[in-house]
């Protein structure tokens, strides 16, 4: 495997976590506009992206391969929980 192929594999592994985090943060900013006014969009997107990437890596280690539906379900749960934590628990004055 060439280094370029390895890069594409890593991008393919982490892209679902990044895409889910970006969509979830954008949706949260739209739905809870008043409550999340003081919290930056980047902060709302970074925490779920890290949690989703860690979940995908954990699923790869536990199941031995990428792309299991259980892993994606856990990634969504981790993304939702960290988005709630970053926006509503940690963001309180």
N, CA, C and O atoms as CSV, one atom per row, in Angstrom:
chain,resi,resn,atom,element,x,y,z
A,1,UNK,N,N,0.841,-1.165,0.000
A,1,UNK,CA,C,0.000,0.000,0.000
A,1,UNK,C,C,0.893,1.238,0.000
A,1,UNK,O,O,1.837,1.343,0.783
A,2,UNK,N,N,0.579,2.148,-0.875
A,2,UNK,CA,C,1.363,3.377,-0.965
A,2,UNK,C,C,0.906,4.362,0.118
A,2,UNK,O,O,-0.169,4.199,0.695
A,3,UNK,N,N,1.717,5.372,0.386
A,3,UNK,CA,C,1.311,6.375,1.377
A,3,UNK,C,C,0.027,7.105,0.973
A,3,UNK,O,O,-0.767,7.476,1.837
A,4,UNK,N,N,-0.181,7.309,-0.310
A,4,UNK,CA,C,-1.406,7.966,-0.760
A,4,UNK,C,C,-2.630,7.077,-0.497
A,4,UNK,O,O,-3.689,7.569,-0.106
A,5,UNK,N,N,-2.475,5.778,-0.712
A,5,UNK,CA,C,-3.564,4.853,-0.401
A,5,UNK,C,C,-3.869,4.834,1.092
A,5,UNK,O,O,-5.033,4.791,1.490
A,6,UNK,N,N,-2.833,4.866,1.913
A,6,UNK,CA,C,-3.033,4.898,3.366
A,6,UNK,C,C,-3.754,6.177,3.790
A,6,UNK,O,O,-4.608,6.149,4.676
A,7,UNK,N,N,-3.408,7.290,3.158
A,7,UNK,CA,C,-4.085,8.551,3.456
A,7,UNK,C,C,-5.567,8.472,3.104
A,7,UNK,O,O,-6.411,8.926,3.877
A,8,UNK,N,N,-5.891,7.901,1.945
A,8,UNK,CA,C,-7.289,7.765,1.541
A,8,UNK,C,C,-8.051,6.839,2.490
A,8,UNK,O,O,-9.229,7.072,2.760
A,9,UNK,N,N,-7.408,5.815,2.989
A,9,UNK,CA,C,-8.044,4.918,3.951
A,9,UNK,C,C,-8.330,5.650,5.268
A,9,UNK,O,O,-9.402,5.479,5.849
A,10,UNK,N,N,-7.392,6.452,5.734
A,10,UNK,CA,C,-7.610,7.219,6.955
A,10,UNK,C,C,-8.717,8.253,6.782
A,10,UNK,O,O,-9.533,8.452,7.682
A,11,UNK,N,N,-8.743,8.905,5.637
A,11,UNK,CA,C,-9.815,9.862,5.361
A,11,UNK,C,C,-11.161,9.152,5.346
A,11,UNK,O,O,-12.137,9.650,5.906
A,12,UNK,N,N,-11.212,7.997,4.710
A,12,UNK,CA,C,-12.456,7.227,4.663
A,12,UNK,C,C,-12.890,6.726,6.025
A,12,UNK,O,O,-14.085,6.558,6.269
A,13,UNK,N,N,-11.942,6.483,6.916
A,13,UNK,CA,C,-12.274,6.027,8.261
A,13,UNK,C,C,-12.869,7.151,9.089
A,13,UNK,O,O,-13.860,6.944,9.790
A,14,UNK,N,N,-12.284,8.334,9.020
A,14,UNK,CA,C,-12.697,9.431,9.887
A,14,UNK,C,C,-13.734,10.364,9.276
A,14,UNK,O,O,-14.282,11.198,9.996
A,15,UNK,N,N,-14.025,10.265,8.007
A,15,UNK,CA,C,-14.985,11.161,7.370
A,15,UNK,C,C,-16.406,11.024,7.927
A,15,UNK,O,O,-17.075,12.046,8.076
A,16,UNK,N,N,-16.903,9.830,8.243
A,16,UNK,CA,C,-18.251,9.772,8.847
A,16,UNK,C,C,-18.346,10.532,10.176
A,16,UNK,O,O,-19.357,11.179,10.447
A,17,UNK,N,N,-17.322,10.455,10.983
A,17,UNK,CA,C,-17.338,11.173,12.269
A,17,UNK,C,C,-17.322,12.680,12.048
A,17,UNK,O,O,-18.050,13.416,12.716
A,18,UNK,N,N,-16.504,13.136,11.124
A,18,UNK,CA,C,-16.422,14.569,10.851
A,18,UNK,C,C,-17.716,15.083,10.235
A,18,UNK,O,O,-18.212,16.138,10.631
A,19,UNK,N,N,-18.261,14.362,9.283
A,19,UNK,CA,C,-19.512,14.786,8.653
A,19,UNK,C,C,-20.677,14.812,9.622
A,19,UNK,O,O,-21.489,15.736,9.600
A,20,UNK,N,N,-20.760,13.802,10.469
A,20,UNK,CA,C,-21.825,13.759,11.465
A,20,UNK,C,C,-21.698,14.921,12.450
A,20,UNK,O,O,-22.696,15.540,12.819
A,21,UNK,N,N,-20.481,15.209,12.868
A,21,UNK,CA,C,-20.269,16.301,13.823
A,21,UNK,C,C,-20.616,17.652,13.207
A,21,UNK,O,O,-21.221,18.495,13.868
A,22,UNK,N,N,-20.241,17.863,11.957
A,22,UNK,CA,C,-20.547,19.136,11.308
A,22,UNK,C,C,-22.046,19.311,11.108
A,22,UNK,O,O,-22.583,20.390,11.360
A,23,UNK,N,N,-22.722,18.266,10.659
A,23,UNK,CA,C,-24.171,18.356,10.479
A,23,UNK,C,C,-24.908,18.527,11.806
A,23,UNK,O,O,-25.863,19.299,11.892
A,24,UNK,N,N,-24.473,17.816,12.828
A,24,UNK,CA,C,-25.127,17.921,14.137
A,24,UNK,C,C,-24.919,19.301,14.752
A,24,UNK,O,O,-25.849,19.864,15.330
A,25,UNK,N,N,-23.727,19.845,14.638
A,25,UNK,CA,C,-23.471,21.175,15.193
A,25,UNK,C,C,-24.270,22.240,14.450
A,25,UNK,O,O,-24.816,23.151,15.073
A,26,UNK,N,N,-24.341,22.134,13.142
A,26,UNK,CA,C,-25.143,23.081,12.370
A,26,UNK,C,C,-26.622,22.984,12.701
A,26,UNK,O,O,-27.300,24.003,12.826
A,27,UNK,N,N,-27.120,21.778,12.842
A,27,UNK,CA,C,-28.520,21.594,13.209
A,27,UNK,C,C,-28.827,22.100,14.601
A,27,UNK,O,O,-29.883,22.690,14.834
A,28,UNK,N,N,-27.910,21.873,15.528
A,28,UNK,CA,C,-28.114,22.357,16.900
A,28,UNK,C,C,-28.127,23.877,16.944
A,28,UNK,O,O,-28.928,24.471,17.665
A,29,UNK,N,N,-27.246,24.509,16.180
A,29,UNK,CA,C,-27.224,25.974,16.144
A,29,UNK,C,C,-28.510,26.523,15.534
A,29,UNK,O,O,-28.962,27.597,15.929
A,30,UNK,N,N,-29.108,25.807,14.580
A,30,UNK,CA,C,-30.373,26.252,13.996
A,30,UNK,C,C,-31.544,26.028,14.939
A,30,UNK,O,O,-32.387,26.912,15.093
A,31,UNK,N,N,-31.611,24.872,15.568
A,31,UNK,CA,C,-32.754,24.543,16.419
A,31,UNK,C,C,-32.753,25.293,17.743
A,31,UNK,O,O,-33.804,25.743,18.199
A,32,UNK,N,N,-31.605,25.430,18.356
A,32,UNK,CA,C,-31.496,26.097,19.650
A,32,UNK,C,C,-30.688,27.380,19.490
A,32,UNK,O,O,-29.653,27.567,20.130
A,33,UNK,N,N,-31.178,28.247,18.632
A,33,UNK,CA,C,-30.476,29.488,18.286
A,33,UNK,C,C,-30.257,30.366,19.507
A,33,UNK,O,O,-29.152,30.873,19.705
A,34,UNK,N,N,-31.273,30.557,20.325
A,34,UNK,CA,C,-31.153,31.452,21.484
A,34,UNK,C,C,-30.263,30.849,22.567
A,34,UNK,O,O,-29.443,31.549,23.162
A,35,UNK,N,N,-30.423,29.552,22.823
A,35,UNK,CA,C,-29.669,28.923,23.896
A,35,UNK,C,C,-28.184,28.792,23.567
A,35,UNK,O,O,-27.342,28.873,24.461
A,36,UNK,N,N,-27.861,28.592,22.301
A,36,UNK,CA,C,-26.470,28.371,21.888
A,36,UNK,C,C,-25.843,29.604,21.241
A,36,UNK,O,O,-24.842,29.495,20.533
A,37,UNK,N,N,-26.429,30.775,21.484
A,37,UNK,CA,C,-25.936,31.997,20.852
A,37,UNK,C,C,-24.492,32.308,21.237
A,37,UNK,O,O,-23.701,32.729,20.392
A,38,UNK,N,N,-24.144,32.105,22.505
A,38,UNK,CA,C,-22.796,32.465,22.973
A,38,UNK,C,C,-21.747,31.412,22.666
A,38,UNK,O,O,-20.553,31.680,22.804
A,39,UNK,N,N,-22.156,30.241,22.260
A,39,UNK,CA,C,-21.211,29.142,22.053
A,39,UNK,C,C,-20.830,29.082,20.578
A,39,UNK,O,O,-21.695,29.100,19.703
A,40,UNK,N,N,-19.553,29.012,20.317
A,40,UNK,CA,C,-19.053,29.001,18.947
A,40,UNK,C,C,-19.366,27.701,18.211
A,40,UNK,O,O,-19.421,26.622,18.801
A,41,UNK,N,N,-19.565,27.840,16.919
A,41,UNK,CA,C,-19.904,26.692,16.086
A,41,UNK,C,C,-18.746,25.695,16.046
A,41,UNK,O,O,-18.969,24.484,16.034
A,42,UNK,N,N,-17.531,26.192,16.027
A,42,UNK,CA,C,-16.365,25.316,15.974
A,42,UNK,C,C,-16.256,24.457,17.236
A,42,UNK,O,O,-15.909,23.279,17.157
A,43,UNK,N,N,-16.549,25.041,18.390
A,43,UNK,CA,C,-16.521,24.259,19.631
A,43,UNK,C,C,-17.606,23.191,19.637
A,43,UNK,O,O,-17.401,22.085,20.137
A,44,UNK,N,N,-18.759,23.531,19.077
A,44,UNK,CA,C,-19.837,22.550,19.002
A,44,UNK,C,C,-19.505,21.422,18.032
A,44,UNK,O,O,-20.021,20.315,18.183
A,45,UNK,N,N,-18.670,21.674,17.056
A,45,UNK,CA,C,-18.330,20.648,16.069
A,45,UNK,C,C,-17.104,19.822,16.470
A,45,UNK,O,O,-17.021,18.642,16.130
A,46,UNK,N,N,-16.163,20.421,17.181
A,46,UNK,CA,C,-14.906,19.715,17.497
A,46,UNK,C,C,-15.097,18.562,18.477
A,46,UNK,O,O,-14.593,17.462,18.251
A,47,UNK,N,N,-15.827,18.812,19.565
A,47,UNK,CA,C,-16.002,17.759,20.563
A,47,UNK,C,C,-16.699,16.527,19.995
A,47,UNK,O,O,-16.217,15.417,20.223
A,48,UNK,N,N,-17.813,16.662,19.262
A,48,UNK,CA,C,-18.434,15.465,18.686
A,48,UNK,C,C,-17.556,14.782,17.632
A,48,UNK,O,O,-17.614,13.561,17.486
A,49,UNK,N,N,-16.749,15.549,16.899
A,49,UNK,CA,C,-15.863,14.937,15.908
A,49,UNK,C,C,-14.809,14.064,16.583
A,49,UNK,O,O,-14.511,12.969,16.106
A,50,UNK,N,N,-14.254,14.537,17.671
A,50,UNK,CA,C,-13.254,13.756,18.411
A,50,UNK,C,C,-13.894,12.508,19.021
A,50,UNK,O,O,-13.319,11.420,18.969
A,51,UNK,N,N,-15.080,12.671,19.596
A,51,UNK,CA,C,-15.764,11.520,20.197
A,51,UNK,C,C,-16.147,10.498,19.128
A,51,UNK,O,O,-16.022,9.293,19.345
A,52,UNK,N,N,-16.610,10.974,17.983
A,52,UNK,CA,C,-16.963,10.063,16.896
A,52,UNK,C,C,-15.759,9.329,16.343
A,52,UNK,O,O,-15.840,8.136,16.049
A,53,UNK,N,N,-14.637,10.030,16.196
A,53,UNK,CA,C,-13.416,9.388,15.704
A,53,UNK,C,C,-12.920,8.340,16.696
A,53,UNK,O,O,-12.482,7.262,16.295
A,54,UNK,N,N,-12.989,8.654,17.990
A,54,UNK,CA,C,-12.575,7.678,19.001
A,54,UNK,C,C,-13.486,6.455,18.988
A,54,UNK,O,O,-13.023,5.329,19.173
A,55,UNK,N,N,-14.769,6.672,18.772
A,55,UNK,CA,C,-15.703,5.557,18.697
A,55,UNK,C,C,-15.426,4.685,17.484
A,55,UNK,O,O,-15.474,3.458,17.576
A,56,UNK,N,N,-15.138,5.308,16.351
A,56,UNK,CA,C,-14.816,4.533,15.152
A,56,UNK,C,C,-13.527,3.726,15.341
A,56,UNK,O,O,-13.438,2.579,14.903
A,57,UNK,N,N,-12.546,4.324,15.985
A,57,UNK,CA,C,-11.314,3.574,16.265
A,57,UNK,C,C,-11.569,2.429,17.242
A,57,UNK,O,O,-11.021,1.337,17.086
A,58,UNK,N,N,-12.400,2.684,18.243
A,58,UNK,CA,C,-12.753,1.623,19.186
A,58,UNK,C,C,-13.492,0.484,18.507
A,58,UNK,O,O,-13.248,-0.684,18.806
A,59,UNK,N,N,-14.391,0.817,17.600
A,59,UNK,CA,C,-15.099,-0.216,16.845
A,59,UNK,C,C,-14.175,-1.012,15.952
A,59,UNK,O,O,-14.356,-2.218,15.780
A,60,UNK,N,N,-13.182,-0.342,15.381
A,60,UNK,CA,C,-12.190,-1.036,14.554
A,60,UNK,C,C,-11.374,-2.008,15.382
A,60,UNK,O,O,-11.066,-3.109,14.924
A,61,UNK,N,N,-11.022,-1.616,16.590
A,61,UNK,CA,C,-10.241,-2.490,17.468
A,61,UNK,C,C,-11.095,-3.659,17.970
A,61,UNK,O,O,-10.646,-4.806,17.960
A,62,UNK,N,N,-12.315,-3.373,18.404
A,62,UNK,CA,C,-13.158,-4.414,18.987
A,62,UNK,C,C,-13.634,-5.410,17.941
A,62,UNK,O,O,-13.559,-6.620,18.155
A,63,UNK,N,N,-14.124,-4.910,16.811
A,63,UNK,CA,C,-14.710,-5.796,15.810
A,63,UNK,C,C,-13.714,-6.261,14.743
A,63,UNK,O,O,-14.008,-7.191,13.991
A,64,UNK,N,N,-12.555,-5.633,14.671
A,64,UNK,CA,C,-11.539,-6.066,13.721
A,64,UNK,C,C,-11.715,-5.546,12.310
A,64,UNK,O,O,-10.901,-5.842,11.435
A,65,UNK,N,N,-12.769,-4.772,12.075
A,65,UNK,CA,C,-12.950,-4.174,10.758
A,65,UNK,C,C,-13.826,-2.940,10.886
A,65,UNK,O,O,-14.518,-2.743,11.885
A,66,UNK,N,N,-13.779,-2.127,9.863
A,66,UNK,CA,C,-14.517,-0.876,9.844
A,66,UNK,C,C,-15.884,-1.092,9.195
A,66,UNK,O,O,-16.071,-2.032,8.423
A,67,UNK,N,N,-16.823,-0.227,9.511
A,67,UNK,CA,C,-18.094,-0.229,8.818
A,67,UNK,C,C,-19.186,-1.061,9.442
A,67,UNK,O,O,-20.171,-1.366,8.770
A,68,UNK,N,N,-19.055,-1.442,10.696
A,68,UNK,CA,C,-20.121,-2.192,11.358
A,68,UNK,C,C,-21.223,-1.217,11.779
A,68,UNK,O,O,-20.932,-0.101,12.211
A,69,UNK,N,N,-22.464,-1.627,11.657
A,69,UNK,CA,C,-23.585,-0.755,11.996
A,69,UNK,C,C,-23.617,-0.436,13.494
A,69,UNK,O,O,-24.057,0.644,13.888
A,70,UNK,N,N,-23.161,-1.354,14.311
A,70,UNK,CA,C,-23.097,-1.096,15.752
A,70,UNK,C,C,-22.142,0.062,16.028
A,70,UNK,O,O,-22.419,0.918,16.868
A,71,UNK,N,N,-21.034,0.081,15.326
A,71,UNK,CA,C,-20.066,1.155,15.505
A,71,UNK,C,C,-20.648,2.491,15.088
A,71,UNK,O,O,-20.452,3.495,15.774
A,72,UNK,N,N,-21.363,2.518,13.973
A,72,UNK,CA,C,-21.980,3.768,13.524
A,72,UNK,C,C,-23.071,4.231,14.489
A,72,UNK,O,O,-23.216,5.430,14.725
A,73,UNK,N,N,-23.827,3.311,15.040
A,73,UNK,CA,C,-24.826,3.678,16.033
A,73,UNK,C,C,-24.199,4.256,17.290
A,73,UNK,O,O,-24.688,5.243,17.840
A,74,UNK,N,N,-23.116,3.640,17.742
A,74,UNK,CA,C,-22.399,4.170,18.903
A,74,UNK,C,C,-21.756,5.518,18.598
A,74,UNK,O,O,-21.661,6.378,19.474
A,75,UNK,N,N,-21.311,5.701,17.345
A,75,UNK,CA,C,-20.746,6.982,16.942
A,75,UNK,C,C,-21.811,8.076,17.023
A,75,UNK,O,O,-21.525,9.179,17.490
A,76,UNK,N,N,-23.024,7.788,16.579
A,76,UNK,CA,C,-24.105,8.768,16.665
A,76,UNK,C,C,-24.442,9.094,18.111
A,76,UNK,O,O,-24.682,10.254,18.445
A,77,UNK,N,N,-24.462,8.087,18.966
A,77,UNK,CA,C,-24.732,8.312,20.382
A,77,UNK,C,C,-23.630,9.159,21.023
A,77,UNK,O,O,-23.919,10.084,21.782
A,78,UNK,N,N,-22.382,8.845,20.721
A,78,UNK,CA,C,-21.266,9.629,21.267
A,78,UNK,C,C,-21.303,11.064,20.754
A,78,UNK,O,O,-21.013,12.001,21.498
A,79,UNK,N,N,-21.656,11.233,19.496
A,79,UNK,CA,C,-21.752,12.576,18.917
A,79,UNK,C,C,-22.857,13.373,19.605
A,79,UNK,O,O,-22.656,14.538,19.948
A,80,UNK,N,N,-24.007,12.764,19.806
A,80,UNK,CA,C,-25.122,13.463,20.444
A,80,UNK,C,C,-24.806,13.820,21.892
A,80,UNK,O,O,-25.121,14.922,22.341
A,81,UNK,N,N,-24.193,12.908,22.618
A,81,UNK,CA,C,-23.877,13.175,24.024
A,81,UNK,C,C,-22.831,14.272,24.174
A,81,UNK,O,O,-22.964,15.135,25.041
A,82,UNK,N,N,-21.801,14.252,23.348
A,82,UNK,CA,C,-20.778,15.294,23.463
A,82,UNK,C,C,-21.282,16.633,22.949
A,82,UNK,O,O,-20.850,17.678,23.435
A,83,UNK,N,N,-22.185,16.624,21.979
A,83,UNK,CA,C,-22.783,17.875,21.526
A,83,UNK,C,C,-23.642,18.482,22.633
A,83,UNK,O,O,-23.603,19.691,22.860
A,84,UNK,N,N,-24.407,17.653,23.311
A,84,UNK,CA,C,-25.197,18.127,24.452
A,84,UNK,C,C,-24.292,18.658,25.555
A,84,UNK,O,O,-24.571,19.704,26.141
A,85,UNK,N,N,-23.211,17.940,25.839
A,85,UNK,CA,C,-22.288,18.364,26.887
A,85,UNK,C,C,-21.617,19.688,26.527
A,85,UNK,O,O,-21.541,20.593,27.357
A,86,UNK,N,N,-21.126,19.801,25.281
A,86,UNK,CA,C,-20.420,21.020,24.872
A,86,UNK,C,C,-21.355,22.215,24.779
A,86,UNK,O,O,-20.942,23.346,25.033
A,87,UNK,N,N,-22.613,21.976,24.419
A,87,UNK,CA,C,-23.508,23.092,24.227
A,87,UNK,C,C,-24.286,23.499,25.442
A,87,UNK,O,O,-24.471,24.692,25.684
A,88,UNK,N,N,-24.746,22.548,26.214
A,88,UNK,CA,C,-25.656,22.878,27.295
A,88,UNK,C,C,-25.062,22.721,28.697
A,88,UNK,O,O,-25.412,23.488,29.594
A,89,UNK,N,N,-24.195,21.770,28.903
A,89,UNK,CA,C,-23.621,21.555,30.240
A,89,UNK,C,C,-22.388,22.422,30.425
A,89,UNK,O,O,-22.299,23.185,31.387
A,90,UNK,N,N,-21.450,22.309,29.521
A,90,UNK,CA,C,-20.199,23.070,29.636
A,90,UNK,C,C,-20.393,24.539,29.274
A,90,UNK,O,O,-19.647,25.396,29.748
A,91,UNK,N,N,-21.373,24.833,28.451
A,91,UNK,CA,C,-21.586,26.198,27.981
A,91,UNK,C,C,-22.339,27.098,28.938
A,91,UNK,O,O,-22.495,28.286,28.657
A,92,UNK,N,N,-22.812,26.576,30.059
A,92,UNK,CA,C,-23.543,27.413,31.025
A,92,UNK,C,C,-22.605,28.377,31.712
A,92,UNK,O,O,-21.444,28.061,31.971
A,93,UNK,N,N,-23.125,29.570,32.009
A,93,UNK,CA,C,-22.272,30.554,32.699
A,93,UNK,C,C,-22.036,30.211,34.152
A,93,UNK,O,O,-21.340,30.944,34.854
